[in-house]
Amino acid sequence: MDYIILLLVLGCVLVLLIVHQDIIRFGEGYNNIIGRLFPQLGSVNRSMKNAVTLGCAVVFGGVITHAYTNDESWLWNSLVFAIVPPLIQLFRGKRKQSSS
């Protein structure tokens, strides 16, 4: 279970590094590589960036709470609730596109 938690945290950090290229600057080479590997993820709109950041913060909170309480329900609940904000933004964006 510890390796899964470590992979979740590393995945969240990687997603934050990809989504927030405008804030986190590692140089032009980094931006070019991310642009080629994840073109759609690197160019999401501001509301989706906020939703993804909130989802990652929820996962971090669940992992920290799991570390202190050793209760796995915190981790599973955080994973479920971390998916909710990006899904809401995704469906909101689809609805706006279909109404236009």
N, C-alpha and C positions, 0 to 999 in steps of 0.2 A: 504494500500500500504506500510505503514511503516513496518508492520510485515513481508511482503514478502522481503523487502530489508534487514531486520535483518536476516532472514533465509538464504538469498543469501550470506551475509557476513559470517555468521557462517558456512555455507556449504563450502565456499572457504577456510576458516581457517582450517576446518577439513580435507579437501583434501590436503592442504599444509602440515599439520601435519602427514598425512599418507604417502604422497609421499616422504617427506624429513626426513625420520627416521634417516638417516645417519648424518644429520646436527642437528636436534632437538632431544636431548636425555632426555627422561623422566625415564629411567631405563629399566631393562630387562623385568619387568612385562608388561610395555607398549608395548614393541616390540613383546612380545608373544601374547598379546591380538590383536594387529593390524594384526599380521601374521595369526591369526586364523580367524578374521572377514573379512579382505580384503587381501587375499593372492596375488591376481594378481595385485591389485593397489599398494601394497607395494613393488613390485619387478619389476617395469617398468624400461625401459632403460633410459639412460641419456638424449637422445633427447626428449623423451616423458615427462620426468620430467621438462625439460626446457619449453616445450610447455604448460604444465599444469600450471606452474608458471606464464608464460606470460598471459595465459587466466585469471588466478586469479587476476593478476595485472590490467588487462583491466577492470574486474568487479569492483575492488576497485576504479579505476579511474572514472568509470561511476557512482558509488554510491556517491563518493565525489562531482562530478560535479552536480549530481542531487540534492544533499543537498544544494549546493550554488545557483543553478539557478532555482530550482523547475520545471525544464523541464523534463518530463518523457521520452522524446525521447533519451536523453543521456543514461539513464538506459537501455532502450530496445536495442539501438545500441551497447552498451557495452556487453550485453548478447549475441548478435549475433556474434560480433567479438571475443568474448572470446572462442567460440566454434571452430573457424577456425583453430588456430594452432594445437590443439590436433587432429582434423580431418585430417589435412595434414600429421601429423606424423603417424597416424594410417594407412592411405592409402599408405604412403611411405613404411611402414613396411610390409604391405600386398603384395605390389608389389615386394619388395626385396625377400620375402619368396617364391612367385610364380616363380620368375626368377631363384632361386637357384635349 
